[in-house]
């Protein structure tokens, strides 16, 4: 399954709009990333399971 390429100029422009929309309030990068994913500007990738450490034998 081929992934669609991320259009970075679109991402940056929309991220700027999101940050500017908060006005004097502060916004975190995580909040911006969630908004971009929710709007479909960035793809949502589910978290990967953590790698298990090798058990001592």
C-alpha positions as CSV (number, residue, x, y, z in Angstrom):
1,X,0.0,0.0,0.0
2,X,1.6,3.3,-1.1
3,X,1.4,6.2,1.2
4,X,0.5,9.6,-0.1
5,X,3.3,12.2,0.0
6,X,2.9,14.9,2.6
7,X,2.5,18.3,1.1
8,X,4.7,20.3,3.5
9,X,3.8,23.8,2.3
10,X,0.1,23.0,3.0
11,X,1.0,21.6,6.4
12,X,3.1,24.6,7.4
13,X,0.4,27.1,6.2
14,X,-2.3,25.3,8.1
15,X,-0.2,25.0,11.2
16,X,0.5,28.7,11.1
17,X,-3.3,29.4,10.8
18,X,-3.9,27.1,13.8
19,X,-1.3,28.8,16.0
20,X,-2.5,32.3,15.0
21,X,-6.0,31.3,15.8
22,X,-5.1,30.9,19.4
23,X,-4.4,34.6,19.7
24,X,-2.6,35.4,22.9
25,X,-3.0,31.9,24.2
26,X,-0.2,29.4,24.0
27,X,-0.5,26.2,22.0
28,X,1.7,23.2,22.1
29,X,3.2,21.3,19.2
30,X,1.2,18.3,20.2
31,X,-2.1,20.2,20.0
32,X,-1.2,21.5,16.5
33,X,-0.2,18.0,15.4
34,X,-3.5,16.5,16.7
35,X,-5.5,19.2,14.9
36,X,-3.6,18.6,11.6
37,X,-4.2,14.9,11.8
38,X,-7.9,15.4,12.7
39,X,-8.3,17.7,9.7
40,X,-6.5,15.2,7.4
41,X,-3.7,17.6,6.6
42,X,-1.3,15.1,8.2
43,X,-1.8,11.3,8.0
44,X,-2.8,9.6,11.3
45,X,-0.4,6.8,12.0
46,X,-1.3,4.6,14.9
47,X,1.4,4.1,17.5
48,X,3.7,1.1,17.2
49,X,3.9,-1.4,20.0
50,X,7.0,-1.0,22.1
51,X,9.7,-3.5,21.3
52,X,10.1,-6.1,24.0
53,X,13.4,-6.5,25.7
54,X,15.0,-9.9,25.3
55,X,14.3,-11.9,28.5
56,X,17.3,-13.3,30.3
57,X,17.7,-17.0,29.9
